[in-house]
Amino acid sequence: MHHDTEFGFAEPDHSFLPAPAADEADRIARLRLIRSRRVGPATYLRLMGAHGGARAALAALPDLARAAGVDGYAPCPEAVALAEWRAAQRAGAKMICLGDRDYPAALAEIADAPPLLWAKGRIELLHRPMLALVGTRNASAMGTRMARRLAGDLGAAGHVIVSGLARGIDALAHRAALDTGTIAVMAGGLDCIYPAENIDLAAQIAAHGLMISEMPFGLDPQARHFPRRNRIVSGLSRAVIVVEAATRSGSLITARMALDQGREVMAVPGHPMDARAGGGNLLIRDGAILVRGAEDVIEALGGPVTAPPIIARPAIAQAQTAPATPGLSPATLPDGGLEGAILTCLGAAPVAEDQLIRDLGHPPRKIAQALAVLEMAGRINRAGGGLITRL
């Protein structure tokens, strides 16, 4: 993937939409064009409009580069594009080009729509109503329950749940929507699952939902790739729902992109002393729709959609999908033990001890022992009625 800036064009006409790809040779030419140095979405669209197709645009690129003061320029070699094409074929992925019938209409409307997507799984999900569910990687017990409930209820109401396959809220939302439809948007190549703890979840999504990426196969995601991924998450969706997020987080970047794209922004409120609720509370203060449950989302969007048949997974797939514990996976534990898991679940808002037991899936005796250790260490506070807060 090129890293330098695009050629200095005037803004392209974003009402222009390329014709559907004619054949495999045309698709490989389009792949070469977008993988060429200094060609991003805006330049791609401008070149396709000016020259009528990818092959003519590739032929024009060297002269264009010289005019822009770039000497010795060469487009992406055909061998490089063919290698990516073959890697996609081996992985069972399909190329969807901007202008193709399978390309999602909502995403095509954004200013920097990706010229192509690699897709693996149920491509028909791109043509159902989509909602983005995003949030912190370090979810509290209440955030965990809210993400699961929202994703499950909105999925049952006919919405496809879109997220970024990150740990925390993203992964919880994907898991809860596997039976009704979920789309994971990757920051790197489709074959580069990040974080590694979500490899099994990614396999389930590829089998029963959909995975998409604009990035080349074999590309490990870097920090700069995540905002680009986030514009696709919001661009696909009618609305972005933030469950838990700090005031400086990728989820808020996604929310800002959603506003720029004309999408609705919604947020779940949280305790003002819990940093994980700071971003959502800030969005609500600034006009985001407050979400208490799926009913608030459906009402804000103008009522329910006509739900298609629920995707039925075989029982064996459901068994594989279920995590070893119904709460947090070991990889998310900050201290690598039960005490760390408890601290992750707790915040300023009180949580009942029996709720911790259900969320973490450990025997009550072990939970009680860990709570005693944390209380003696001054990390938690017990209140009346079996309620616990983190100090």
C-alpha positions in Angstrom: 0.0 0.0 0.0 1.3 3.4 -0.9 2.2 5.7 2.0 2.9 9.1 0.3 0.3 11.7 -0.6 -1.9 11.6 -3.7 -1.2 13.6 -6.8 -2.4 17.2 -6.5 -5.7 17.1 -8.4 -8.7 19.4 -8.1 -11.4 17.6 -6.2 -13.0 14.9 -8.3 -16.7 14.8 -9.1 -18.0 12.4 -6.5 -21.2 12.0 -8.3 -19.3 10.0 -10.9 -19.4 6.2 -10.4 -17.2 3.9 -12.5 -18.9 1.3 -14.7 -19.0 -2.3 -13.3 -15.7 -4.2 -13.8 -16.0 -5.9 -17.2 -13.8 -9.0 -16.6 -10.9 -10.4 -14.7 -8.4 -8.3 -16.8 -10.3 -5.1 -16.0 -10.3 -6.0 -12.2 -6.6 -6.6 -12.2 -6.1 -3.3 -14.0 -8.2 -1.6 -11.3 -6.2 -3.3 -8.7 -2.9 -2.1 -10.3 -4.3 1.4 -10.4 -5.3 1.7 -6.7 -2.0 0.0 -5.6 0.1 2.5 -7.6 2.1 5.0 -5.7 0.3 8.3 -5.0 -3.0 6.9 -6.1 -5.6 7.1 -3.4 -9.5 7.1 -3.6 -9.7 10.7 -4.9 -7.0 10.2 -7.6 -8.4 6.9 -8.6 -11.9 8.4 -9.1 -10.5 11.4 -11.1 -8.4 9.1 -13.3 -11.2 6.7 -14.0 -13.5 9.6 -14.9 -10.9 11.3 -17.1 -9.7 8.3 -19.0 -12.8 6.1 -19.1 -11.2 3.0 -17.6 -8.3 1.6 -15.5 -6.1 0.5 -18.4 -6.1 3.9 -20.0 -5.5 5.5 -16.6 -2.5 3.3 -16.0 -1.1 4.4 -19.3 -1.6 8.0 -18.4 0.0 7.8 -15.0 3.7 8.3 -15.9 3.0 11.5 -17.8 0.8 12.7 -15.0 3.6 12.0 -12.5 6.1 14.0 -14.6 3.7 16.9 -14.7 3.5 16.7 -10.9 7.3 16.8 -10.6 7.7 13.1 -9.9 10.5 11.6 -12.0 11.0 7.9 -12.7 7.4 7.0 -11.8 6.0 3.6 -12.7 2.6 2.2 -11.9 2.1 -0.9 -9.8 3.6 -3.8 -11.7 1.2 -6.4 -13.1 3.0 -9.2 -11.3 2.4 -7.5 -7.9 -1.4 -7.2 -8.6 -1.5 -10.8 -9.9 0.2 -12.0 -6.7 -2.5 -10.3 -4.6 -5.2 -11.6 -6.9 -4.0 -15.2 -6.5 -3.7 -14.7 -2.7 -7.3 -13.6 -2.6 -8.4 -16.6 -4.7 -6.6 -19.0 -2.4 -8.3 -17.4 0.6 -11.7 -17.6 -1.0 -12.2 -13.8 -1.2 -14.0 -11.9 -3.9 -13.1 -8.4 -5.2 -15.9 -5.9 -5.2 -15.1 -2.8 -7.2 -16.7 0.6 -6.9 -19.4 0.6 -9.5 -20.2 -3.2 -9.2 -23.7 -4.3 -8.3 -22.4 -5.9 -5.0 -20.7 -2.7 -3.9 -22.8 -1.3 -0.9 -24.7 1.8 -2.0 -24.2 3.7 1.2 -20.5 3.3 1.1 -20.3 4.5 -2.5 -21.8 7.8 -1.4 -18.9 8.9 0.9 -16.3 11.2 -0.4 -13.3 8.8 -0.1 -15.1 5.5 -0.9 -12.6 2.7 -1.3 -12.2 1.8 -5.0 -12.2 -1.9 -4.2 -13.0 -4.2 -1.3 -11.9 -7.7 -0.7 -14.8 -9.7 0.8 -15.1 -13.1 2.3 -18.3 -14.6 3.5 -22.0 -13.6 2.9 -21.8 -10.7 0.5 -25.6 -10.3 0.5 -25.2 -8.8 4.0 -23.9 -5.6 2.3 -27.4 -5.0 1.0 -29.3 -5.2 4.3 -29.7 -2.3 6.8 -26.4 -1.9 8.7 -25.6 -0.4 12.1 -22.1 0.1 13.5 -21.5 -0.8 17.2 -18.1 0.4 18.5 -16.4 1.0 21.8 -13.6 0.5 24.2 -11.2 -2.5 24.1 -11.4 -2.6 27.9 -15.1 -3.1 28.5 -16.7 -2.9 31.9 -19.2 -5.5 33.1 -22.1 -3.1 32.2 -20.5 -2.3 28.9 -20.1 -6.0 28.1 -23.8 -6.7 28.9 -25.0 -3.6 26.9 -22.9 -4.5 23.8 -24.3 -8.0 23.8 -27.9 -7.0 24.4 -27.8 -4.2 21.8 -26.1 -6.4 19.1 -28.5 -9.3 19.8 -31.7 -7.2 19.9 -30.8 -5.0 16.8 -29.8 -8.1 14.9 -33.1 -9.8 15.7 -34.8 -6.6 14.5 -33.2 -7.0 11.0 -30.0 -5.0 11.3 -26.6 -6.2 10.3 -24.0 -5.3 13.0 -20.8 -3.7 11.7 -17.6 -3.3 13.7 -13.9 -3.5 13.5 -13.0 -6.9 15.1 -11.0 -5.2 17.9 -11.0 -6.8 21.4 -13.7 -5.6 23.8 -16.9 -4.0 22.5 -16.2 -4.9 18.8 -15.7 -8.6 19.5 -18.7 -8.8 21.9 -20.9 -7.2 19.2 -19.7 -9.5 16.5 -20.3 -12.6 18.6 -23.8 -11.5 19.7 -24.8 -10.9 16.0 -23.3 -14.1 14.4 -26.8 -15.7 14.1 -28.4 -12.6 12.6 -25.6 -11.1 10.5 -22.4 -9.2 11.2 -19.6 -7.6 9.1 -16.0 -7.2 10.3 -14.1 -4.4 8.6 -10.3 -5.1 8.8 -7.6 -2.5 9.1 -5.0 -4.8 7.4 -5.3 -7.6 4.9 -8.1 -10.2 5.3 -5.5 -12.8 6.1 -3.9 -10.6 8.9 -6.2 -11.0 11.9 -5.6 -8.4 14.6 -5.6 -9.0 17.5 -4.6 -12.6 17.3 -7.0 -13.6 20.1 -9.8 -13.0 17.6 -8.6 -15.6 15.1 -11.3 -18.0 16.0 -14.0 -15.3 16.0 -12.8 -14.1 12.5 -13.2 -17.7 11.2 -16.8 -17.8 12.5 -17.5 -14.4 10.9 -16.0 -15.6 7.6 -18.2 -18.7 7.7 -21.5 -17.1 8.9 -21.1 -13.3 8.4 -18.8 -11.2 6.2 -15.2 -9.9 6.4 -14.1 -7.0 4.2 -10.9 -5.0 3.7 -9.6 -2.5 1.2 -6.0 -3.4 2.1 -3.7 -5.9 0.3 -3.4 -9.5 1.4 -0.4 -9.9 3.7 -0.5 -6.4 5.1 -0.3 -6.2 8.9 -2.3 -3.3 10.2 -0.4 -0.2 11.3 -1.7 2.7 13.5 -2.4 4.9 10.4 -4.6 2.2 8.9 -7.2 2.2 11.7 -8.8 5.6 10.9 -9.1 4.5 7.3 -10.8 1.3 8.5 -13.1 3.4 10.7 -14.4 5.5 7.7 -15.7 2.2 6.1 -17.3 1.1 9.4 -19.3 4.4 9.5 -19.8 4.6 5.8 -21.5 1.3 5.6 -23.9 2.1 8.4 -27.1 4.1 8.9 -25.9 5.0 12.4 -22.9 4.6 14.7 -23.6 3.5 18.3 -20.8 4.1 20.8 -21.2 1.8 23.9 -18.2 2.7 26.0 -15.3 5.0 24.9 -12.7 7.3 26.5 -12.7 10.9 25.5 -9.7 10.3 23.2 -10.3 7.0 21.4 -10.8 5.5 18.0 -14.5 5.1 18.6 -14.9 8.9 18.8 -12.9 9.2 15.6 -15.5 6.8 14.0 -18.3 9.0 15.5 -16.8 12.2 14.0 -16.5 10.4 10.6 -20.1 9.3 10.8 -21.2 13.0 11.3 -19.1 14.1 8.3 -20.8 11.4 6.3 -24.3 12.4 7.4 -24.9 9.4 9.6 -26.7 9.3 12.9 -24.5 9.1 16.0 -25.8 7.5 19.2 -24.2 6.7 22.5 -24.9 4.7 25.7 -24.6 6.9 28.8 -22.3 5.9 31.6 -21.2 6.9 35.1 -19.5 10.3 35.0 -16.6 9.0 37.1 -15.8 6.1 34.8 -13.3 7.1 32.2 -14.7 4.5 29.8 -18.0 6.4 29.7 -16.4 9.8 29.1 -16.5 9.7 25.3 -20.1 8.5 25.1 -21.3 11.1 27.7 -19.4 13.8 25.7 -21.2 12.7 22.5 -24.6 12.9 24.2 -23.8 16.3 25.6 -23.0 17.5 22.0 -26.2 16.1 20.6 -25.8 12.4 20.0 -28.9 10.3 20.6 -29.0 8.7 24.0 -29.4 4.9 23.8 -30.9 2.8 26.7 -31.7 -0.2 24.5 -32.5 -1.3 21.0 -35.9 0.4 21.2 -34.2 3.8 21.3 -32.1 3.0 18.2 -35.1 1.7 16.2 -37.2 4.7 17.2 -34.5 7.2 16.2 -34.2 5.5 12.8 -37.9 5.8 12.1 -39.2 2.4 13.1 -38.4 -1.2 12.5 -37.1 -2.7 9.3 -38.6 -5.8 7.7 -36.3 -8.5 9.2 -35.1 -11.1 6.8 -34.9 -14.7 7.9 -32.4 -15.2 10.7 -29.2 -16.9 9.6 -29.2 -20.4 11.2 -25.8 -21.8 12.2 -25.2 -25.5 12.8 -25.1 -26.5 16.4 -21.4 -27.4 16.1 -20.6 -23.9 14.9 -22.4 -22.4 17.9 -20.5 -24.6 20.2 -17.2 -23.4 18.6 -18.3 -19.8 18.9 -19.0 -19.9 22.6 -16.1 -18.6 24.5 -14.6 -20.7 27.3 -16.0 -18.2 29.8 -19.1 -16.1 28.9 -17.3 -12.9 29.9 -13.8 -11.7 29.2 -11.2 -13.9 27.4 -7.9 -14.5 29.2 -6.1 -12.3 26.7 -8.0 -9.3 27.9 -7.1 -9.6 31.5 -4.7 -6.8 32.5 -3.0 -8.7 35.3 -3.3 -12.1 33.7 -5.5 -13.5 36.5 -8.9 -13.4 38.1 -8.2 -10.2 40.0 -7.4 -8.4 36.8 -10.6 -9.7 35.2 -12.6 -8.4 38.1 -10.9 -5.0 38.0 -11.6 -4.8 34.2 -15.3 -5.4 34.8 -15.6 -2.8 37.6 -15.8 0.9 37.4 -17.3 3.8 39.4 -20.8 2.5 39.0 -21.7 -0.3 41.4 -21.8 -3.9 40.2 -23.5 -6.8 42.1 -21.2 -9.7 43.1 -23.6 -12.2 41.6 -23.4 -10.3 38.3 -19.6 -10.6 38.4 -20.0 -14.4 38.9 -22.2 -14.6 35.8 -20.0 -12.3 33.7 -16.8 -14.0 34.5 -18.0 -17.6 34.6 -15.8 -18.6 37.6 -17.0 -20.5 40.7 -18.5 -18.2 43.4 -15.8 -19.4 45.9 -13.0 -18.2 43.6 -14.7 -14.9 42.9 -15.1 -14.3 46.7 -11.4 -15.1 47.3 -10.3 -12.7 44.6 -12.6 -10.0 45.9 -11.1 -10.4 49.4 -7.6 -9.9 48.0 -8.7 -6.8 46.1 -10.5 -5.4 49.1 -7.4 -5.8 51.3 -5.3 -4.2 48.6 -7.6 -1.2 48.6 -8.6 -1.7 44.9 -12.3 -2.1 45.4 -15.0 -0.9 47.7 -18.0 -3.0 49.0 -21.3 -1.2 49.5 -24.6 -2.5 50.9 -26.6 -5.1 49.0 -23.5 -6.9 47.7 -22.6 -4.0 45.4 -18.9 -3.4 44.5 -17.1 -0.5 42.9 -13.5 0.0 41.7 -11.4 2.5 43.6 
